[in-house]
């Protein structure tokens, strides 16, 4: 037979499952039944538009990584030692079930705490753990680590978690990217914003505490101090009212107290805002005038600027700008943060919502350290947590107050099972480790927080080794611990189909054939031209914070700078931001060779003048500390921050740091208003140069 050359790889539709609002539509090369090649963005999807981040394009590195977990493991040495022995799936699942039953028998069902988060954003594989929780009355799970400061702030004004069609950024004359490094974390935002620049001459404004990759593309970068966004918003609105940019007719029809807001803002001048934000008065004026005279102005509001103790107030204040100018009236105008409210899911079968017992306590995921060390403020009158099943998250790295987290997971009386793709630092603390599939090795259903599509990702290749999907683990444990619910008898595909039909969407076969379904409501709905989602249809300049959270006491009535952050002091003169890095995603991709090579090592960015005053040189060692602990890492001199502000990018594994202590050693686990959340970018620290021989010797042992 003639040689026809290499076989062209098949391309199959899939969906990026990672913790990112983009939820990109993918085209995946399948080389054979067990192997993928390159991953591409699907050009036919109007939001993904063929553009994906480089780390997902290289997903074969992760899928076929030699360190993927392939068989169940049982701990054979001390917790954290990395000493495990291989066992069968039957042995592993029996051991986990027996531990849960022992905990329940000794302390009651709430001694078991299923713990999960956003390692996959698939609705079946991520959220199915709740079906086991509810059927067995295990301790509840209060999800606080990401959205609890951002979503209440947006909903406080609009009444709903939805906004202008995010594809309208390409039709805008001014795109304001506020508090998100989109070039690193949401490349599709940059795609649509730069389209507007190329096709319409639109301006791009970036508001962020440091000159990141997104800020470098901006026409104007407002490099404010962390946690001062509310002050900036107020200073801008002062100018909008004073200089005639406020749309009074729009406000009279669509907002609650515009006259009271105007009086309130009289003292919030650009000079007042400059003193708080550290920005020049002229920059605030320039931005306010640019925003005020541009009708098609699109606020793309991110998560980063809300990760402060005043984050919800800052989000609300920023969202008020579009109501003051009436930008909501125009295509390419308005505001967008997340589209969660447009999907109207019925997740009864996935999560077992029909068997929820409201008397079961909720434990805060961000306070896992406090929970596991027996803090009564968290446990209440209930029992200690003595058994955990962990899926899709790595709390030993990503959670706040890491010294307390480590102490909690080190308890000898705590049984932990971790179902994971790699031997993470949380898995190292486990008694049983189960190998997990990636998104290419199972079926799942996805929604886009940053856009308007629902999609199905089908299983494309066989699992690596003996890896099993989350749904399999939950079903098998349910059988062993005596949990009863119809969802346990269904396959992942059957759960997808049931959920779609019960939610009023096309069935699974139809959705899979079409690749996605566009859920975007019409222009009048998404721009709130039929009224905002409050009983009177008006945007709230003066929100009722108690309606979006139980901890609303003391929150300001109107937009303002709320001074509840960890401010710089003589003892802790620096403000630290722990921003995401381009080549990692939380603690995912930290194992892939290309990502590691591009990120090199953990560093702290510090202004050259601050570094000089502290005797810190480029590449030298800097120790950061506060009452929670200290971290040693290398310094990078960087003039893209204000003096007194420092930045450490990414959530590197703790083991990548010189002393084995990661950046979240320094973050606080307190519960901010109005509804909890992790204030990852709200940290006051001291900094000193570290030139001791022991520190230098330790640093030399860390590979670059």
N, C-alpha and C positions, 0 to 999 in steps of 0.2 A: 504494500500500500504506500502511496506517496506520503511524505512527511508534510502535514498541514500546519506545523508550528505549534507553539504553546496554546493551550486551551485558554480562551478568554474567561476571566472570572465572572461568575454570575453576580448580578447586583440585586439586592433585596432591600425592601423598605424596613426600617426600624426606627426607634425613638431613643434619644439620649435620656438615660434615667437619672442623671446626677442632679445634685441639689443646686439647680440654677433655673431662674425663671424662663430661660429660653426654650427648654424642652425641645431641642432641635429635631426636625424631621431629617432622618438619615438615609443614605444609600450605602449599604455595606457590601463590600466584596466578599463573597464566599468562595474560597478556593477548593474546599472539599467539605465533607460532612463534619469535620472537626476543626477546620481552620478558616480564619478570616484574613483578609488582606487590608487594604486601605479603607478608610471610612470617609464618606463625603456628605456634605449638606445636600438635601434634596432641592434642586432648583425650582421645582414646581410648587413648592410650598411658599406662599406669599410672604410669610414672616421669616422663615429660615433663609429663603432666597439663595440657597446654595452655599451659604457661609456658615462654617462652624469653627470652633476654636481648634488650635493645633493639637492640644492634648487628646481630644476625642478623635481627631483625624488619625492619630497614632494608636488607636485603641488596641490594635493587635499586640502592642508591647505589653499591655495590661492583661489581656485575655490569655496570652500564651507565655506569660512570665514564668520562669522556672520555679519561683517561690510561691506560686498559687497553692493553696491548701488542697490536698487531693484525697485525704482519708480522715476519718474521725480520729481524734487524739484524746488521751487521758493523761492528766498531769501526773508525773512521777517524781517531781522534785518540789522545792519550795515555790510558792507563788512568785511569778515574775522571773523564775530561773530559766525558763525556756526548755525545761526538761519534760518531754512528753513521750508516750508510747502509743503506737497505732492500735486501734481496736476496731471492731465491726460497728456498722450502723445500729444493729440490734442492741449490742452492748451499750453503745453510747446513749441511745434514746431511752433504754431501760434505766440507766443510771440517772439521767436527768429527771425522768418521771418519778423515780423513787425519791429523789431529793425534794421535789416539789410536794409530794405526798407527805414526807416526813415533816417538812416545814408547816404544812397545813395541819397535820395532826397535833403538832406541838404548840403552835402559836395561833392557828386559825388561817383562813385562806389569804388574808391580807399580808401575811409574812412573805408571800411570793410577789415579786415585782417584775413583770415583763417590761423590757426597756428597749426602745427602738428609736430610730429617727430617719434621716433623709439620705442614707447611702444609696437607696433607690427611691425614686419618686413615683414608682408604679403603685397604683391603688390596691391591687390584689396582694402583691408580694410585700409591700411595706406595711399595709394597714391590717392584714389578716391576723396579726398577733393580738389585736384587740378583741377578735372573736373568742380567742382562748381566754383572754383576761375576763371578759364579761360573762362568759359561760361558767367560769370557775370562781367568780367574785374575787379575783386577785386584785391587788392594789391598783388604783387608777394611775393614769399617766398624764400629767399636766405639761403640755408641749410649750416650752418657753424659750428655747435657745435661739430662735431666729426671728419670729414675726411679732411677738407680743408687744413690742414697743412701736413697731411700724404700723401694723394694721389698725389698732385703735386710733392712732393719730390721724390716719386718712379717713376712717369711717366717722370719726367725731365730726368732721365737717360735712362730708357728702351723704352720710347715712348708709353707704354701701361700698363694698370693696370692688369697685369697677371704675373705669374711666374711659377717656377717649381711646378709640381704636389705636393701638400702638403702631400700626402701619402708617398712621397719619403723620408720624414724624417726618416721613419723606415729603409731605405736603406742607410742612411748616416753614415759616420765615425766620423762626428763632427757636432753637432746641436748647433747653436748659437741662443739663445732666447734673442732677443734684445728689451728691452722696453715694455715687457708685462709680467704680473704676470699670466702666463698660468695656473698654478695650481689652481688659484682662479677664473679665468675668461674664460679660454679656455682649459678645461681638456683634450680635444682630442689632442691638441698639445703635452701635456705631455705624453699621451698614446703612440703616435707614436715615440716620442723622447726616451722614456724609452724602447720601443721595440728595437730600434737601439742599445741602451746600452746593453740590455740583449742578443741580437742575434748576434751583431757584435762587441761588446766591444767599441762602440762609446763613445766619450766624450760629455758632455753637458756643455756649457758655458752660463752663464747668465750675461747680462749687464743691471744693474738697480741701481738706487740710494739707495735702501735699501735692507736689507736681508729679503725678503719676502718668501712666501712658495715655490716659484719656485727656488729662489736662494739657499734655503736650500738643494735642491736636486742636485745642480750643482757640477761638478768636479772643476770648476773655476768660481768664482763670481767676476766680476769687478764692484765694488761699487763706481761709479763715482759721481761727483756733478751733480745736475740737469742742463740740458741745455748745457752740455759740450761734447755730443756724437760726434759732428763733429770733435772736437779736438782729441778724442780718435781714430776715424777712420783715421784721417790724420797721427797720430803717428804710427798706425799699418801699413798703406800703405808705410810710409817712410822705415820701416824695410823690408817690402816685396820687395821693389825695391833694397834696399841696400844689402840685404843678399841673393839675387838671387831667391826669391820665385815668382817674377813677371813673368807671361807667356807672353813674348814679342811677340812671334809669334801670339798668340791669339789676343793680343791688336792691333797688326798691321792690322789684318784682321777685327776686330769687334769693335774697339773703335776709337774715334775721335782724341784726342790730347794726346796720352800717353807720348810723350817726354816732352811736356809742363807740364803735370802733374808731371812727375818725377822731373823736375827742381823746380817746385813750392813746392814740398814736401821736398826738401833738408833742408830747415830750420824748418820743422815741425817734429822735432826729438821726440823720446820718452820723453826726458827731458822737452821739450817744452810742450808736451801733459800732462805730469805729473803735471806741474805747474798749468795748467788750470783745469784738471779733479780731482786733488787731489789723483790720483792713484800712487802707487809706480812705478818707472821706470821699475823694474824687472817684475811686473805684465803685463805691456804693452808689454814688450819684449816676455814674455812667451806666451801670447795670440797670438801675431803676428807670432811667430815661429810655434805654434801649428796649426794655421789657414793656414799658408803658406805651411807647409809640408803635409797637409791633402787635397787630391784632392777632395774627396767626402765631401765637407763642405757645410752645408745648413744654410743659413741665414734666420731665421724666425723673420721678422721685424714687431714689434707691433705698436700700436697707442700711447702708453704712452709717449715714448721719443720724440714724435713730438709735444706734447702739450706745446710747448714753442714758444716764438716769433721767434726763429730761427729753429723751428721744421722741416720745409720743407728742409732747408739746411742740417740739421742733418740726415734726412732720405736719402737724395741723397748721402751724404758722406758715410753713412753706406753701401748703395747698391753698391757703387763703388768697395768694396773689392772683390766681386765675379767676376768683370770684370778684375781687376788687376791680379788675380791668374788664371783666365779662369775656375773657378769652374763650370760655366754654361755648360761646355762640358760633365760633368759627371753625370750619374744617381745618385741621392742622393746628388747632388750639386746644386749650384746656389742660388737663393734668392726667397722669397715669402713674399708678404704682403697681397694682396687681389686679387680675381679672377674676379672682376667686368666686365672686358672687354670680357669675353668669352661668355656672355649670349645673346647678340644682341637682346634685347627685342624691340618689337613694342608695346608701351604702349599708343597708340593713343586713344583707347576706354576707358581705365582706367582713363587717366589723361586729356582727351580732348585736346590733343596736336594739333589737327587740327583747334582749335579756339584760339590759343595763340595770344595775341596782344603784340608785342615786345615793344610797347610804354609804357606799364604799368610798374610802378616802382617796383623794387625789394627791400624788406625790410629785413635786416639781423636778423635772429632769435637770434643770440647771443647778439644782441644789443636791445633786446626787452625793456629793461629799458629806454634806450635813446629814442627809437621810441615812447614809451608811455608817456614820459615826454616832448615830443615836440622838440627834438634836430633836428635842420634844416639840419645838416650834413646827417641825415638819411632820413628825410621826403622830402628833396629837396623843390621843389615848390608846392608839393602836399598837400592835406588836412591832418588834424590830423586823427589818427585812433580812431574811436568812437564805433566800433563794432567788436568783435572777436568771432570766433568759434574755440575751442581748442580741438584737439583729440590727444591721444597717447603721451602726454608729460606733464611735470609738471614744467613749467618755474619758478614758485615761489620758487622752491628748486634748480633746476639744472642749471639755467642760471647765468652768471657772474654778479658781481656788484649788489648784492642782495638788498642793500638799495635803489638803484635807481629803480630796478625792482618792489619792494614793493610800492614805491611812484607812479609808473605808473599804477599798477593794482588798487590802492586805489582811482583813479579818479572817481568822482561821475558821470561824463558825459560819462564814458566808459561802454558800455554794453558788458558783457562777458557771453558766453555759454560754458560750459565745459562738454564734453561727456567722462565719466570715469567709471572705475570699483570700485573705492574707493573714499571717500571724502578727496582728497588730499588737500594740502595747496593752490593749484591753484583753485580747486573746491570751497574752502571756500571763495574765492574772487568773485565767479561767481554770476550772477543774475539768471541764469537757469542752473541746473545740470541735465544731462541725464545719466541714467544707461547704461553701455556698457557691451557687451559680452566679454568673454575671447576667446582664440583661439579654445577651445574645443566646442564652442557654435555657430560657423559659419564656412563657407567655405573660404579657401584662398589659395594663390599660393606663393611659396617661392623660393628664390635662396640662395645659400650658398656663402657668401663673403670669408669665410675661407676654402672652398673646391670647389667642381665642380658639385654639384647636384642641379637640380630643383626638387621640390616636391609639392604635394598637401596635404593640411590638410583638411579633411572633418569635418563637424559638427558631433560631437559624442554624445552630450547630449543636452537636452533642456536648454534654457537660464535660469539663476537664476532670479526669480521675473519677472519684466517686462523689463529686459535688452534687448537692441536691438543692432544689428551690426552697424558698421560705415556706411556701404553701404546703409542701410535703412535710416539713418539720412540724408545722403547727397541727396538721391533721394527725400525724403519728403520735405526737404528745397528747393531743386531745383524747385519742383512743386509750392511751395508757393511764391517763389521770381521771378518766370518767367524765369528760366534758361532752355535753350534748348540744348540738345545733345543726340544722340542715346544711349549713355552709361547709361543715366538715366532710360531708359526703360528696361534695361537688369538686370537679376539676377546676383548675385555674381558668380554663376557657369557658366552662359553664358559669363560673362566677362573673366573668367579664360580660357574657351574654345576658345573664339575669340582670346585672346592674345597669347595663345600657338600656334595656327594655323598661325596667322599673323607673328609670330616670327620664324617660321620654325621648331618648336618642335612638339613632339607627341601631339595629342589632349587630352582633359581633361580625357576622359574615359580611354584611353590607359595609360596615366601617373598615374592616380589613381590606376589602376589595377596593375601596376608594382611598385608602391610606389615611385619611383624616376627615374630620367633620368640622366645619367652621361654625362656631357658636356665637359669633359676634352679633349683638343686638343692633338695631338700626341707629342712625346718627342721633335722632332726638332722644333716644333712651340713654345712650352712652355719654352724651353731652348734657344730660339732665335738663333738656329743654322742656320736658314735661314735668319738671320739678325734681328736686333732690329727694332722697329716700328718707325723709322725715315726715311726720304726719301733716305738717303744713306745707311741705314741698320746698322748704327753704334751706339753703346752705347755712350751717351754724358757725358764725364767727365766735359765738359764745356757747360752746358745746356743753352738754350735760355729761361730764366725764364718767359719772357713776353708771351710765348706760353701756359703757364699753369696758368697764373694769370694776373690780371690787375694792381697789385701793386708791380711790380718787381724792381722798382728803388732802386739801392744801394745794391742789392744782390750780393754776391761774384761770380766771374766768375768760379772759381774752388773750389773743396771741401775745407772747412776751418772751423775754429771756428768763427762764426759771433756774434759779441758782441752787440746784441740788446736785450738781456734778462734783466729782473729785477735783476741786480747784487746786492749782499750784500753790504751794506754801513754801515757807523757808525750809521746812523739813523735807518736803517733796516738791522740788521746784520745776519738775518736768511733767508734761502731759504726754502719755504714750498712746499711740494708735496701733492696733494689731491688724493691719489691713491684709486683704487676700493677695496672693501672688498669682502671676499669670499662668504658671505651669503646674500649679497644684489646685485642688478644689477641696477646701477644708483639709481632712487628712487623707483624701484619695489622691492618687497619682504620685504620692510621695515615694512610691516604690519603683516607678518606671525610670529606666536609665536616662532617657532623654530629658525628662523633667528635672531629675536630680542634677544632671550636668548643666542645665540652663539656669537653675536657681543657685547652684554652687554650695552655699552654706547659709545658716541663719546669720543675719546681720541686723544691726540697728542703724538707721539713718539719723544722723545728728548734724545740726548746722555747724559749719566750720568754725564760727566764732565761739559757739558753745563748747565745741571739742577743744579748741585752743585753750580756753579758760580752764578746762579740766585736765589738760595734758594728754588728751587722747589724739592719736594719729590715725591716718588712713590704714585700715587693716589691723589696728591695735585692738586690745581687749577692753571692753566696757562692761561694768557690772551695773545692772539695773535692780532696784529693790524698793520694797515698801513693807508694811507690816505683815504681808502675806508670805514673803519670802524674797529671794533674789535669784537672778539669772545672769549667767556670764556668756557673752557672745562677742563677735567681732564687730568693729565699728566701720561704717561707711560715711565719709564726710559728704554732705549733700546740702546744697543751698536752696532746695525746693521745699523747705518748711520754714515756718516762722521760728525765731529763736524761742527756746523753751518748749518746742514741740519735737518729739522724736517718733519714728515709725519703724516697726518691725513687721515685714511682710510675711504672710503665710502662716499656716499651722504646721510647722515642721514637727516630725516625731521628736519626742523628748530625747531620744537617744542621739539625735543629731546635734544636740547642744553639748557644750564642753563638759558640763557637770551632770548631764542627763536630766536636767530640769528645763521644761519647755516654757514658752512665753506665757501660757495660761496659769503659771504659778503666780503671776502678778494680778490677774483679773479677779474682780469681786463677784461673789455669788449671792449678794443681797438681791432683794426682789423689788425692782422699781415700780412706780406708779404708771398707769392705773391697773396693770394686769400682769405684773411680773415681766421677766425677760432678762437676757444676759447683756450687761453693759460692757461689751468687749473693747470698745474704743474710748472708755471713760476711766482712765487709770492715771493716778498721780504717782510719780516715782522719784527717787533720787538716782543720780548717775555718778559714777566715778571711774577713772581709769584704773585698770587692773594690770599691774606690771610685775606682780610677784612671781618668782621663779616657778612655784608650784602651778600657778594658773597658766603660765606659758607652756610648761611641760604638758599639762592636760590638753591645752589647745592643739599641740602638735600631734596628739593621738587621734584627733577628729579628722577623718578624711575630707578633703575639699570636694 
